[in-house]
């Protein structure tokens, strides 16, 4: 899983589904739609610079190229779908150059589960996706997308930079030099626009990749730590425990595919 997820940006007829317990994921973006249904608990979503809470029976629809992140408040159960824009051309046409004022609306995951499994019946998949789009249009007001300001693409620059360099030692000073920004300005931007400090952002990125490797590979934990940019296994264990609430070994046992 990448912060700029090209596999979710460039494929035609892309459809992805995952079910999660205590879902957390740091800021990322792609060219596809992302739809989240909460079944229990509460998920906080940061969408661009706004924050929303999604409760049981509610859903949230992220539009293409909107920077977004998720954080579980307490505990949560949720289902997430990602689908490329070519599935829903009529919806794209109705959106035009507009976005939702508030992207949270009422919708249950259960009726969609049978329709929207990747590899299933294409007619059912289309029906499910347009159910989502229709519910969003009925319940969410639209407004014109704002004109991008001079730093509209700074978040994507940061994400791209971290993606390319997270396996190495990273400092805010070096990032500021490489991106051509003032150190103080960039530090403030992290806190105001990404709602986390620099080191917290890097840690979330690294731990998300580590979790994917622990779940989807048989690599030794020491090698996972090294591949995700941690200098020592001790620091990896400490940060992983803080972000996931359990050790890497416990996470692997609980999430074996």
C-alpha positions, 0 to 999 in steps of 0.5 A: 500500500502506497501513500500515492497509490498508483495501482489505484490510480491507473488501472481500468475497471479497478475494484478493491474491497477490504474489511477492517478491525480498528482501521487506521491509515495515514494521509494518501491519495489516488485517482479513484473513488474511495468509499468507507462504511462503518459497521461499529464504533467510530472512524475519524477521517481527515479529508483535505483540511477538514475532519469528519466522524463516521458512525455505524450506519454511516458512510463516507465517499472520497472523490478522486485526488482528495488527500485523506486519512483514517483513525479509529476512535476506540474500536471500529469495524468497517468495510472499504471499497476503492473503485476507478472512475471509469465504472461510473461515468454518469456520476462523474458527469453529474459531479462536474467541477463540484465536491461534497460540502459534507461527504458523510451520509447514511448507508449500510454495508450489508446490502453492498457486500453481495454486489461489490466483491471484486471478480463478481458479476459485473452487472451487480458491481455496477448496480452497487457502485451506482447505489453508492453514488446515488445515495451520495447525490441524494444526501450530500449537498454539492459546492464548486471546487475551490480554486487551488492556492499556490500550495495546493500540491504541497501535500502531494509533494510531501507524500511523493517525497516520503514514498521515495525516501522513507527507507532512509533517515529522514529529517524535516530540515532535509525535506525542506531543503529538497522541496525548496520550502522554509523549515518553519513553514513546512513544520506548520504545514504538517500540523495545520494541513496534515494534522500531525507532526513530521515524525508522526507522519513518517512513523504512520507511513512506515508502520502502514507498510510494515503492517502490510509486510507482516500480514502478506509476507513471511519476512522476518520481523527484523527484515520488515523493520529494516525495509521500512526505515527503522534503524533498530528493532527496538525503535520499530517495536516501540513505534509499532506498539504505539500505532497499532496497540500491539507488538509486530509479532502479535499483529502477525499472529492476529492477521495471518492471511 
